[in-house]
Every structure is written in structure tokens, then in C-alpha cells.
Amino acid sequence: MLNISPNKLNKKVNLLQFSSARQVFHTRHYKHFNRFLLIFALIGLITLFLPWTQNVSGTGYLTTLKPDQRPQTIQSPIPGRIEKWYVQEGDFVKKGDTILFISETKNEYFDPNLVKRTGQQIVAKSNAVTSYEGKVKALNNQINALINERKLKYQQAENKLIQSKLKVQSDSIDLEAAKTNISIAERQYNRVVQLQKEGLKAVTDVEEKRLKLQETQAKLISQENKLLASKNEVINAQVEISRVNAAYTDKISKAQSDMYTAQSNQFDSEAQVTKLENEYTNYSMRNDMYYIRAPQNGYINKAIKAGIGETFKEGERLVGIMPSDYDLAVETFVEPIDLPLMHLGEEVRVQFDGWPAIVFSGWPNISYGTYGGKVVAIETFISDNGKYRILLAPDPSDHPWPQDLRVGSGAYTIALLEDVPIWFELWRQLNGFPPNYYQPDNSMAKKENK
């Protein structure tokens, strides 16, 4: 009743005479309730002093420990058109198996005999190099022959010069002898003339001596002419030496010019041969790229470029492949405020999506369905999601991870820190403080330093 009326019924009627009222209006239930509150308060007080393991939680997904074991896509380094598929999605392929065949889309590579014809060009240019090598050798022989001939001609001209100089000396001596003879003839003539005047010589003797004097004078003039002729021969010999040098220098220079031209053509042909060989190798490797092969053992996940006749550019993804052999790891992300608490070798509990688990984050010993992991890598640059990436590997001292886990499935991680009372953890959570900053033991620190 609401007891709105001033006439209070409970004052006039004794309700305890009714059995229902006696069951409601009694004081025993207060006693049990008080006992419940007291026991609950004691349990709560004791619970506040129980140990609680501080932790850093994070979410992530399964990946592989090594980069070469992660799912990848296969690209083509050249543009092309899909001609034939050799596999289908879900197939297992070994390293080197052909996945698909492509054809060329650039017109400069349409010729099916491009490699063969490039090889023929290499042979032709190689023959040209050989021809130029022969021409260079022939010109070298010609230059050597001209040098030897110039040497002989020069020696011949020098010998002629020496002969001319010796002849000049001989004619000079003959000229001096002629001068001596004419002096003698003049004295004899003068003496005969004097004797004839004195009557001691006949006129015939005088005429004889005059004739001899004239002959001697003629010989002197002739000898002077011979001497001048000999000197002219010396000059001619010197001119011949200069002519020989000039003539053979011109011939040798022309031969050397031809040789350098042949060498230039030879080097140019060798450069063209090298360029053609490079193109030949590139064409051969490009032909090999028409067959897209598996880089490692794995399973074909998805054909990104499907169909026949579909074109693509270089570097475009064609098909996705998942390696068959891999070591599982967990890639998780933590808040920046928790990053200083993470160290290499830190123990972490992992809960996988799809695997039943009962998790007590503060009491890891009584959690069920979680698996052990250890920190093996900590990223030092923040990720796009505003958190830091941490890589976890299976803990060898814990029970192994399930065999049926697949890369890409989700995971929830709990990094175990210090043990603190529950009341301290509640106080920390209410105030928004981070977990206690701490350093691992010496073994962990040494491992991190390494």
C-alpha cells in the first residue's frame, strides 16, 4: 500500500495474522544478506592483493618468418599478350614449372627469326673485322717495306754524296797540279825567250815552249771546269737525299693513313659486333621470358590476369603464388606508448582466430587455448595504422602451433610484463597510466644488443 490516506490500515489491522504477511515481514533475510555482503567484501579485498600480470595486447595476423616464404605475385618484365595457361588455381607447381605462355606486343620484336638473323649479322660483321685485320697487316708490311727501301735509298744517296765529295777533292788536287804546271811552263817559256834573245836558243825552241804553255793553260781551265762540275754533283747528291726523304715520307704517311683508317673501321666493326652480340643475348633472354615460370615451389592462389589474348604491361601482376614450405610467424601491432616495453625475446601469448580459447590476460597460467611466441623483430618506424609492427615466432619451449593454420588468418596477442597487485592495475587503468617500464634480464639485454 502507498499509505497516502491519513487513515493507516497497518495501525488498525495486524498483518502478521496472515501467513503471507508472516513470510514477507520477517528479519531473517537481512541476516543472510549481510553475511553475503561481508563474504563478498572479504573476497574482493583478498582479490585486490592477488598478483596480476601486466600485459600489452595487440591484434595482427599470421605471416611467415622469412620474406621469401610469404605470398607473392608473379610479374612479367616485358609487356605481352596471354596465349596459353598451363595451370589452374589451386595447382601445386615446382620451381621452374611453366605457368603460362605469352606473345610479343611490340612491333620491333614481331620477327620470329629475329635471333637467327641477328646471329647472321654478327657473323657478317665478324668477317668484316677479319678483313680489316688483314688489311691492317698488309699495310703494316707495306710500311715496313717502304721504311727499308727508304733506308737503302738514303744509303745510296749518301754514298753518291761521299763519292762526289771525294771527286771534288781529287779535282781540287788536279787543279793545284795544273796551277803548278802552268807556273813551270811560264818560267820555262820566259827562260827560253831570254836565251833566244841572247842567241843561245833557236826560234823553234821558243815556239815549242809557247805551245806547251798554251796547252798547260788549257789544262788549267779544263781542270777548273771539272772541279765546278764535281761541286755541282755534291749539290745534286744532297738534293737527291732530300728528295728521297720527302718521297718516302709521303709514301709512308699515306700508307699509315690507310692503316689508321682500316684500324678505325676494324674497331668500329668490333663495336658493332659487340652491340649485335648484346642484342642477340637480349633477344634470346626475351624469348625465354615468353614462358612465365614458378620462382619456387608453391600453390597457385589466383590468376589475376585471366583469359586468352588479354594484354598487359611490363611489371603487372599476372598470378599469385603461395610457397609450400614456410615458417609461420605472427605480425602484430602495438600502440606507440607500449613500444618501449617490447624487447627482443619477449614472451607473448597468441590466440588464433577460429581456435577455441579461454583467455585471462592477467593470469596467463590459467588461460586455455593460447600458444607461446617470442619477439624476433621490432619495427622502428610507425606503420600506416598509427601503430608499431612486431614480428613473433613460435616459442620452442612451448607446445607447437596448430598445423592447420594458414597465412593471413587473424591473431590476438598478449605480451606478458611484470606481476603487480590487482589494486595497482585497477588504479593504473583508472588513471590511464602505461604499464610499468622495465628492462629485461641480462640475457635478453645482451641478445637485443647483438
C-alpha angles and dihedrals in degrees: 000000000000096000092221094141118078087229101085109204095196088063092057102036125052105225095190089077087075118079094221091053091049090054092052105037102056132112102225096091091061089059093055093043092052091050090051092051092048093050092045091050092050092048091048091048092050090045091056089063096047115110118264123193111225113222145180113227127202143166128230144129142255118277137153129277096230124049094229090058096059125100111278142179126234117230133189116236090210132048117252151137125267111246106166140005119214098184140039132215112289096026120135114233132187126222109285096019114140113249102177142345123232134190133217124273101180115090094220089066099043094101107101090204094050094118093046094049092047088054090052090052089052091053092049093048090046089055089050089053089051091050092051090048089055091048091051090051092049091050090048089053090048091050091050091049091050091049091051092046091049089051092053093044090049091051090048092051091046090052090051089050090052091048090051092049091049090049089052089053091048092048090047090055091047089050091053089049090050090051089051091049093051091051090052092046092050092051091047092048093049091048093050090049090052092048091048090053088052090049095247097112132045125239090249090061090053092051091047092054091046090053092049090050091052091049090051091051090050091051090051092053091046091050091051089053091050090050092052090047090052091050089051089053089054089053091047090051091052090049089050091054090052091046092050091051093048095045097048093041088057092048093047092046091052091049091048090049090053090047092052090048090051091048090050090052089046093052091045090052091048089052090050090049090052091048091049091048089052090050090046091054092045092050091048092050091045090054088052089053090063086081111068107210134190113263093208143353112294151108127285105242105178139353101227094183106041134178135040122288095020111143127215140179127245113282095023117137113253107172138359122231132188116207114240096217116056143140113234122233136166122240108204134171129221133189118266090244090060097046096091088058094060119088136171110274093025113153115241132182116222130202116194124212112253094024117104114243140166107208128194102181093195095045107042092170092069096042117113130208097021125122132214125252139169131216110251101165136022120194113228096203125066118252128233091264092061094254137099121254120233126185119215128197127195115277107241091206092057129068113284124265118258115280094223096062115125130207112259099032118127127261137188117212133199118192111205117227134165127335113245134165117273092241089058092050091049090049090049093049093048091051095043094237121157120245118278112289110234143159123234122244122281096271093055092044092052090049092050091048090053 
